[in-house]
Amino acid sequence: SMNKLFQRQLNITYLLFLIVCFLSCQQGEQGKKPFPTVYKQYLDSITNLDSMAVVLMNTDSAKARFMATNAVSLANSIKSDEILIKTLNVKGLVLLVAQNDSAIFFLNRALKITDTTLFKQERGNIFYNMAQLYLEASDVKNAIILLDSSIQSGLLYGQPSAVSISLNALAALYQTSDDLQMAKTYYDSALTVATRYNLPREMGIALGNVAQFGHDTKESAGMIKKAIQLIATVKGTEVERANLLVNLGLLQENPDSAMIYYNMVIKMGENSNIPIAMIGAYNNIAYFYLDKHDVKTATQCIVGMAVPLAKKMSNYDWLAVLYDTYADILIEKKAFNEAVIWLRKSTEARTIYDKMIAKKQVRLLNAMLDLKNKNLIIVEKDQQIILRNARINRMKFWLALAGMLILFLALGYFWMRQRTRNKLQYLKLESAQKILEAEEHEKEKNGMELHDSIGMLGIKVNETFERHPSADAGIKNSIDMHIANFTDEVRNLSHRMSKKILERHAIGPLLINLCEETAKYGKLKLQFDIGDPATEIPVQCTMHVYRIIQELLNNARKYASEANITLSVKFAHKAIEIEYHDDGPGFDPDAESKKGMGLSNIFARVNLLNGTVELDTVPEHGVYWKISAPFQSLPNIL
């Protein structure tokens, strides 16, 4: 039933593969890249093919090779290095299990791609698979180096499965060399890594190996049973489970209990096409019946069941073991002469197997040597490319150095130029500060003199009028009232000329008073909207804003007395915005005759406030000012 399921999945996947290839050819003819949906179909097909190849590689190597080959073809067609690395590694693994010498070429190709791209995650598995090839060739030294590389790559690129299986492989090597303490340490480490990252297959393999070091048979059997449960959750692990079941049978003290596990192995081997596991089970069952002196059943297990399977596989290693087992059966039957014949057959099978292994090792070593020679040629070419690139890089370095020198010189020039500009700007600002300081000082001086003189002037006018013989009382009172009003207005004017007095008042009332008096005495058609600041304004900003608006209204009184005037002063968060507009005669801002001291003062004060000015005016089309400036503490220059 499982074979039918695999066959159905194979047919579906192959059909999808043909459809995708057809779409690829059609799009290749049109010169277009695959659509996203087609690209996803590629990835799904590759994933299915690789997964089924891994599942079938121990039970049906031909199907596994077919699927792995198709996966590599699809990966080549989508031009994805990451996917190609994975498919090449799977192809090498499938060929490795099938004992095909060409596995080294696919694994080496996958490793080369990881060397030249950013996709390093698969390196641990590639190193592990290559280590198995070197173990097949009895090159233990290089195998250990590759296993260590697998562990290091797995740790570096986050591939814990490679770390766990490589630790298992190193432990097996130590166990072969009878260093059981180191073997136990590495098996425990493999189990720790697999447990930490919840890898059921790796946990089961490691736990099954650790079971060999259990304190008693019951403890070891329990560990193997748990290992079987873990591995059973992963597809394509029938071989591992069968081996664990055989080990579990060997641990049973009761032969009948052992037979239960051996029969489970045979059933699993029949369902999943695992003849090697079946051969091992039949061999153990034969000894079970031999211990019971049931020679007939033991003979049937070996001659009738196990030997035909081994011959079908041409597995001379197992044939040598089975012939030796059958010789033991013949000895039990007292057929010593016939037993000698089967012992000779066992020796001949072992010789054939050793020759086959030797030839295989020679072929594998030749393949590795050929690959190394090709790599040497590639390395030599790479060295030539490296030397050429080194010369190019030196040229690039000197060009970059020259470019950086030119850049530094240019930056130095622009820095000096900007520094000169900044210094000139600073001098202009300093000059404007001094001019405004002198202007404010002169205003304050004139204001004080005007304030002191207006009182004496009023007294003298009153005394003169008192001495006039025809002075009428009503007229005298009226004149006194006008003189008093005039005196008050002059005093207010003198106060506005003094910055010390202005700084003691809030900016809102000051600007409202200024607008009202200018509109009243200048007879202006002024509409004004003065906002109320939400935060405290520095006194220096208050002075500059007041003087700017005062200058705007003075210019309106001089040149646009008949015009309609609007003034808006708004206070935002830590900023002020002034908008002025009239429909008067306007002026040409570029004409030197119109650039009086007042216009220059406006620009100078806005500059001191680090603000911006927008002036829009042409003759006969009115004047528009928009001034924006932040509130900030300024040097106390006034």
C-alpha positions in Angstrom: 0.0 0.0 0.0 2.9 2.4 0.8 4.5 1.6 -2.6 1.2 2.4 -4.3 1.0 5.7 -2.4 4.5 6.6 -3.4 3.8 5.6 -7.0 0.7 7.9 -7.1 2.7 10.8 -5.6 5.4 10.2 -8.1 3.0 10.3 -11.0 1.4 13.5 -9.8 4.8 15.2 -9.2 6.1 14.1 -12.6 3.0 15.4 -14.3 3.5 18.8 -12.5 7.1 18.7 -13.6 6.1 18.3 -17.3 3.6 21.1 -17.0 6.1 23.4 -15.4 8.8 22.6 -18.0 6.3 23.3 -20.8 5.4 26.7 -19.3 9.2 27.4 -18.9 9.8 26.7 -22.6 6.9 28.9 -23.6 8.1 31.7 -21.5 11.7 31.2 -22.7 10.5 31.7 -26.3 8.7 34.9 -25.4 11.8 36.2 -23.5 9.8 36.7 -20.3 10.5 35.7 -16.7 8.2 33.2 -15.1 5.1 34.6 -13.5 5.0 34.5 -9.6 2.4 31.7 -9.7 4.6 29.6 -12.0 7.7 30.3 -9.9 5.8 29.1 -6.8 4.9 25.9 -8.8 8.6 25.4 -9.5 9.4 25.7 -5.8 6.6 23.4 -4.8 7.7 20.8 -7.4 11.3 21.0 -6.2 10.3 20.6 -2.6 8.1 17.6 -3.3 10.8 15.9 -5.5 13.5 16.4 -2.9 11.3 15.2 0.0 10.3 12.1 -1.9 13.8 11.4 -3.0 15.0 11.5 0.6 12.1 9.3 1.7 12.8 6.7 -1.0 16.6 6.7 -1.1 16.9 3.7 1.2 14.0 1.7 -0.2 13.9 2.5 -4.0 17.1 4.1 -5.1 16.0 4.2 -8.8 13.0 6.4 -8.1 15.0 8.5 -5.6 17.6 9.2 -8.3 14.9 10.1 -10.9 13.3 12.5 -8.5 16.6 14.1 -7.4 17.7 14.5 -11.0 14.4 16.3 -11.9 14.7 18.5 -8.8 18.2 19.6 -10.0 16.9 20.3 -13.5 14.1 22.5 -12.1 16.5 24.4 -9.8 18.7 25.1 -12.8 15.8 26.5 -14.8 14.8 29.0 -12.1 18.3 30.3 -11.7 18.3 30.1 -7.9 21.6 29.4 -6.2 19.9 28.7 -2.9 17.5 26.1 -4.3 20.3 24.6 -6.6 22.5 24.0 -3.6 19.8 22.1 -1.7 18.9 19.9 -4.8 22.6 19.1 -5.5 23.1 18.1 -1.9 20.0 15.8 -2.1 21.2 14.4 -5.4 24.6 13.6 -3.8 23.0 12.1 -0.7 20.8 9.8 -2.9 23.8 8.7 -4.9 25.8 8.2 -1.7 23.2 5.8 -0.3 23.0 4.0 -3.7 26.9 3.7 -3.5 27.3 5.6 -6.7 30.8 7.2 -7.1 29.4 10.2 -8.9 28.0 11.5 -5.6 31.2 13.4 -4.9 30.8 15.5 -8.1 27.3 16.8 -7.0 28.4 17.4 -3.4 31.5 19.2 -4.5 29.5 21.4 -6.9 27.0 22.3 -4.2 29.9 23.2 -1.9 31.5 25.4 -4.6 28.3 27.3 -5.0 28.2 28.0 -1.3 31.8 29.3 -1.5 30.8 31.9 -4.1 27.4 33.0 -2.8 25.8 34.1 0.4 23.8 30.9 0.9 25.9 29.0 3.5 23.1 27.3 5.5 23.5 23.9 3.6 27.3 23.6 4.1 27.0 21.5 7.3 24.9 18.8 5.6 27.2 18.9 2.5 30.3 18.4 4.7 28.6 15.5 6.5 27.7 13.7 3.2 31.2 14.2 1.9 32.6 12.7 5.1 30.5 9.6 4.5 32.2 9.3 1.1 35.6 9.5 2.6 34.7 6.9 5.2 33.6 4.6 2.3 37.1 5.1 0.9 38.6 4.3 4.3 40.1 7.8 4.4 39.4 8.4 8.1 41.6 11.4 8.5 39.8 13.5 5.8 36.5 12.2 7.0 37.2 13.5 10.5 38.2 16.9 9.1 35.0 17.1 7.1 32.9 16.0 10.1 34.5 18.8 12.2 33.8 21.2 9.3 30.2 20.1 9.3 29.9 20.8 13.1 31.5 24.2 12.7 29.3 25.2 9.8 26.2 23.9 11.5 27.0 26.0 14.6 27.9 29.1 12.5 25.0 29.0 10.0 22.3 27.6 12.3 22.1 24.0 11.1 21.7 21.9 14.3 20.7 18.7 12.4 24.2 18.7 10.8 25.8 19.2 14.2 23.9 16.3 15.7 24.5 13.7 13.0 28.2 14.7 12.7 28.6 14.2 16.4 27.0 10.8 16.0 29.4 9.9 13.2 32.5 11.0 15.3 31.2 9.0 18.2 30.9 5.9 15.9 34.6 6.4 14.9 35.7 6.5 18.5 33.6 3.4 19.2 35.3 1.6 16.4 38.7 2.5 17.9 37.5 1.1 21.3 37.6 4.6 22.9 34.2 4.0 24.5 34.5 7.0 26.9 34.9 9.5 24.1 32.2 7.7 22.0 29.7 8.0 25.0 30.6 11.7 25.3 30.0 12.5 21.6 26.7 10.5 21.6 25.5 12.5 24.6 26.4 15.7 22.9 24.5 14.7 19.8 21.5 13.9 21.9 21.7 17.2 23.7 21.8 19.2 20.5 18.9 17.3 18.9 16.9 17.7 22.1 17.5 21.4 22.4 16.3 22.0 18.8 13.5 19.4 18.9 14.9 17.2 16.1 13.0 13.9 16.4 15.0 11.9 13.8 18.4 13.0 15.2 17.1 12.5 18.8 16.1 9.0 18.0 19.4 8.1 16.3 21.4 9.6 19.2 19.2 7.9 21.8 19.5 4.6 20.1 23.3 4.9 20.2 23.4 6.0 23.8 21.3 2.9 24.7 24.4 0.8 24.0 25.9 2.3 27.2 22.9 1.7 29.5 23.5 0.2 32.9 21.2 -2.7 32.4 19.2 -4.4 29.6 15.9 -3.0 30.7 17.2 0.6 30.7 18.7 0.2 27.2 15.5 -1.4 25.9 13.5 1.5 27.2 15.8 4.0 25.5 15.5 2.1 22.2 11.8 2.0 22.3 11.7 5.8 22.9 14.1 6.2 20.0 11.8 4.2 17.7 8.8 6.4 18.7 10.8 9.6 17.9 12.0 8.4 14.5 8.6 7.1 13.5 7.3 10.7 13.4 9.6 11.4 10.4 8.9 10.0 6.9 11.6 7.9 5.2 13.1 6.5 8.4 12.1 2.8 8.0 15.8 1.7 7.8 16.6 3.4 11.1 13.6 1.9 12.8 14.3 -1.5 11.4 17.9 -1.4 12.8 16.6 -0.3 16.2 14.1 -3.1 16.2 16.9 -5.6 15.5 18.9 -4.1 18.4 15.9 -4.3 20.6 15.5 -8.0 19.7 19.1 -8.7 20.6 18.5 -7.2 24.1 15.7 -9.5 24.9 16.5 -12.2 27.4 13.4 -14.1 26.4 13.8 -15.6 22.9 10.1 -15.5 22.3 10.1 -11.7 23.0 13.0 -11.3 20.6 11.1 -13.1 17.9 8.3 -10.5 18.1 10.7 -7.7 17.2 12.4 -9.8 14.4 9.0 -10.5 12.9 8.2 -6.8 13.1 11.4 -6.1 11.1 10.5 -8.6 8.5 7.0 -7.1 8.1 8.4 -3.6 7.8 11.0 -4.8 5.3 8.3 -6.4 3.1 6.1 -3.3 3.2 8.9 -0.8 2.7 11.3 -2.8 0.5 14.2 -3.0 3.0 15.8 -6.4 2.1 18.9 -5.8 4.2 16.9 -5.4 7.4 15.0 -8.6 6.5 18.2 -10.5 6.0 19.5 -9.5 9.4 16.2 -10.5 11.0 16.2 -13.9 9.3 19.8 -14.5 10.4 18.9 -13.8 14.0 15.7 -15.9 13.8 17.8 -18.8 12.5 20.0 -18.7 15.6 16.9 -18.5 17.7 15.6 -21.8 16.2 19.1 -23.3 16.3 19.2 -22.8 20.1 15.9 -24.7 20.2 17.5 -27.4 18.0 14.9 -26.7 15.3 17.3 -27.3 12.4 14.6 -27.4 9.8 13.1 -24.0 10.6 16.6 -22.5 10.9 17.5 -23.9 7.5 14.4 -22.4 6.0 15.2 -19.0 7.4 18.7 -19.0 5.9 18.5 -21.0 2.7 14.9 -20.4 1.9 14.5 -16.7 2.9 17.8 -14.8 3.6 20.1 -16.2 1.0 17.8 -15.6 -2.0 17.4 -11.9 -0.8 21.2 -11.5 -0.5 21.8 -13.1 -3.9 19.2 -10.8 -5.5 21.0 -7.8 -4.1 24.5 -9.3 -4.9 25.3 -8.5 -1.3 28.4 -10.7 -0.8 29.0 -9.3 2.7 25.7 -10.7 3.9 26.2 -13.9 1.8 29.4 -14.5 3.7 27.6 -14.1 7.0 24.7 -16.3 5.9 26.9 -19.1 4.6 28.7 -19.1 7.9 25.4 -19.3 9.8 24.3 -22.2 7.6 27.6 -23.9 8.4 26.7 -23.6 12.1 23.3 -25.2 11.3 25.1 -28.1 9.4 27.4 -28.6 12.4 24.3 -28.9 14.6 23.1 -31.6 12.1 26.5 -33.3 12.4 27.0 -32.8 8.7 30.6 -31.7 9.1 31.8 -32.3 5.5 28.9 -30.3 4.1 29.6 -27.6 6.8 33.2 -27.3 5.5 31.9 -26.7 2.0 29.7 -23.9 3.1 32.5 -22.4 5.2 34.5 -22.3 1.9 31.6 -20.6 0.2 31.6 -18.1 3.1 35.3 -17.4 2.6 34.8 -17.0 -1.2 31.9 -14.6 -0.7 34.0 -12.6 1.8 36.9 -12.5 -0.8 34.5 -11.3 -3.5 33.1 -8.7 -1.2 36.6 -7.5 -0.2 37.6 -7.2 -3.9 34.4 -5.3 -4.6 35.0 -3.0 -1.7 38.6 -2.5 -2.8 37.5 -1.7 -6.4 34.9 0.6 -5.1 37.5 2.4 -2.9 39.8 2.6 -5.8 37.1 4.1 -8.1 36.1 6.5 -5.3 39.7 7.5 -4.7 40.2 8.0 -8.4 37.1 10.1 -8.6 38.3 12.2 -5.6 41.7 12.5 -7.2 40.2 13.6 -10.5 38.1 16.1 -8.7 41.2 17.4 -6.8 43.0 17.7 -10.1 40.1 19.7 -11.6 40.1 21.8 -8.4 43.8 22.5 -8.8 43.2 23.7 -12.3 40.4 25.8 -11.1 42.5 27.1 -8.2 45.3 28.0 -10.7 42.9 29.9 -12.8 41.5 31.5 -9.8 44.9 32.6 -8.7 45.5 34.2 -12.1 42.1 35.9 -11.7 43.1 37.0 -8.2 46.4 38.5 -9.4 44.6 40.3 -12.2 41.9 41.5 -9.8 44.7 42.6 -7.4 46.2 44.8 -10.1 42.8 46.2 -10.9 42.1 46.7 -7.2 45.5 48.6 -6.8 44.5 50.8 -9.7 41.1 51.3 -8.1 42.8 52.2 -4.9 45.1 54.8 -6.4 42.2 56.2 -8.4 40.1 56.3 -5.2 42.9 57.9 -3.3 43.3 60.6 -6.0 39.6 61.1 -6.1 39.5 61.4 -2.3 42.4 63.9 -2.5 40.5 65.9 -5.1 37.4 65.7 -3.0 39.2 66.9 0.1 40.7 69.8 -1.8 37.3 70.7 -3.1 35.8 70.4 0.3 38.6 72.5 1.7 38.0 75.2 -1.0 34.2 75.2 -0.3 34.8 75.2 3.4 37.1 78.2 3.1 34.6 79.9 0.8 31.7 79.2 3.2 33.8 80.4 6.1 34.5 83.6 4.3 30.8 84.0 3.5 29.9 83.3 7.1 32.5 85.8 8.3 31.1 88.4 5.9 27.6 87.6 7.0 28.7 87.9 10.6 30.3 91.3 9.8 27.1 92.4 8.1 25.1 91.3 11.1 27.4 93.0 13.5 27.2 96.2 11.4 23.4 96.0 11.4 23.5 95.5 15.2 25.7 98.5 15.7 23.5 100.6 13.4 20.3 99.6 15.2 22.0 100.1 18.5 23.0 103.6 17.5 19.5 104.2 16.1 17.8 103.0 19.4 20.3 105.1 21.4 19.5 108.2 19.4 15.7 107.5 19.7 16.1 107.1 23.4 18.1 110.3 23.7 15.6 112.3 21.6 12.7 110.8 23.6 14.3 111.9 26.9 14.9 115.4 25.5 11.4 115.6 24.1 9.9 114.4 27.4 11.9 117.0 29.4 11.2 119.8 27.0 7.5 119.3 26.5 6.7 120.2 30.2 8.6 123.6 30.0 7.0 124.3 26.7 3.5 123.8 28.1 4.2 126.1 31.1 5.6 128.9 28.9 2.6 128.7 26.6 0.2 128.9 29.6 2.1 131.9 31.1 2.1 133.7 27.8 -1.6 133.1 27.4 -2.3 134.3 31.0 -0.5 137.6 30.4 -2.6 138.2 27.3 -5.1 141.0 28.3 -8.0 139.8 26.1 -8.0 136.2 27.3 -11.5 134.7 27.4 -12.1 132.1 30.1 -13.8 129.5 27.8 -11.2 129.8 25.1 -8.5 129.6 27.8 -9.9 126.3 29.1 -10.2 124.9 25.6 -6.6 125.8 24.9 -5.4 124.4 28.2 -7.2 121.1 27.4 -5.6 120.9 23.9 -2.2 121.8 25.4 -2.6 119.0 28.0 -3.6 116.5 25.3 -0.7 117.5 23.1 1.7 117.2 26.1 0.4 113.7 26.9 0.7 112.6 23.3 4.3 113.9 23.1 5.1 112.1 26.3 3.6 108.8 24.9 5.7 109.3 21.8 8.8 109.8 23.9 8.0 106.6 25.8 7.7 104.7 22.6 11.1 106.0 21.6 12.6 104.4 24.8 13.3 100.7 24.6 13.6 100.4 28.3 10.0 101.5 28.7 8.8 99.2 25.8 10.5 96.2 27.4 8.4 96.6 30.5 5.1 96.1 28.6 3.6 93.0 26.9 3.8 92.9 23.2 0.1 92.5 22.5 -1.1 95.7 24.2 1.9 97.6 22.8 1.0 96.7 19.2 -2.7 97.4 19.7 -1.9 100.8 21.1 0.5 101.5 18.3 -2.1 100.6 15.6 -4.8 102.6 17.3 -2.7 105.8 17.6 -1.3 105.5 14.1 -4.7 105.0 12.6 -6.1 107.9 14.7 -3.4 110.5 14.1 -2.2 109.3 10.7 -5.8 109.0 9.5 -5.2 105.6 8.0 -7.9 103.1 6.9 -6.3 100.4 9.0 -7.8 97.0 9.9 -5.6 95.1 12.3 -5.8 91.7 14.1 -3.2 91.4 17.0 -3.0 87.9 18.5 -2.1 87.0 22.1 1.1 85.0 22.5 0.7 81.8 24.4 4.3 81.8 25.7 6.6 84.5 27.0 8.5 86.3 24.3 12.2 87.4 24.9 12.4 91.2 25.4 14.8 91.5 22.4 12.3 89.9 20.1 9.6 92.2 21.5 11.7 95.2 20.6 12.4 94.0 17.0 8.8 93.1 16.3 7.6 96.4 17.6 10.0 98.4 15.5 9.2 96.3 12.4 5.5 96.9 12.7 6.2 100.6 13.5 8.2 100.9 10.3 5.5 99.3 8.3 2.9 101.7 9.6 5.1 104.7 9.1 5.7 103.8 5.5 1.9 103.3 5.1 1.3 106.8 6.6 3.9 108.3 4.2 3.0 106.6 1.0 -0.4 104.9 1.3 -2.5 107.2 3.5 -5.5 106.8 1.2 -5.2 103.0 0.8 -7.0 100.2 2.6 -4.6 98.6 5.0 -4.8 95.2 6.8 -2.3 94.0 9.4 -2.3 90.6 11.0 0.1 89.5 13.8 -0.2 85.8 14.8 1.7 84.0 17.6 2.2 80.3 17.0 4.2 77.9 19.2 7.5 79.8 19.7 7.1 81.7 16.4 5.5 84.9 15.1 3.9 85.6 11.7 3.3 89.1 10.4 1.2 89.8 7.3 0.8 93.3 6.0 -1.2 94.4 2.8 -2.3 97.7 1.3 -3.7 98.6 -2.1 -1.7 101.8 -2.3 0.8 103.0 -5.0 3.4 100.3 -4.2 7.0 100.7 -5.2 9.9 99.1 -7.1 12.0 97.3 -4.4 15.0 97.2 -6.8 15.0 101.0 -7.2 17.7 102.6 -5.2 15.6 105.6 -4.5 13.0 103.5 -2.7 15.5 101.7 -0.5 15.5 104.0 2.5 16.7 103.4 6.0 13.3 102.1 7.1 13.2 99.3 4.5 16.8 98.3 5.3 16.0 98.3 9.0 13.1 95.8 8.5 15.4 93.4 6.7 18.1 93.8 9.2 15.8 93.2 12.2 14.3 90.1 10.6 17.8 88.8 9.8 18.7 89.3 13.5 15.6 87.3 14.4 16.7 84.5 12.0 13.4 84.9 10.2 12.2 85.1 6.7 10.8 88.0 4.6 8.5 87.8 1.7 8.0 91.2 -0.1 5.6 91.4 -3.1 5.2 94.9 -4.6 5.2 96.6 -8.0 4.2 100.2 -8.8 0.5 100.8 -8.8 -0.3 97.4 -7.3 0.0 97.8 -3.6 2.4 96.2 -1.1 2.4 92.8 0.6 4.7 91.8 3.4 4.9 88.4 5.1 7.4 88.0 7.9 8.0 84.9 9.9 10.5 84.6 12.8 11.0 82.2 15.7 11.2 83.3 19.4 14.7 82.9 20.6 17.1 84.6 23.0 19.3 87.1 21.2 22.4 89.0 22.2 21.5 92.1 24.1 22.7 94.5 21.6 20.2 97.3 22.1 
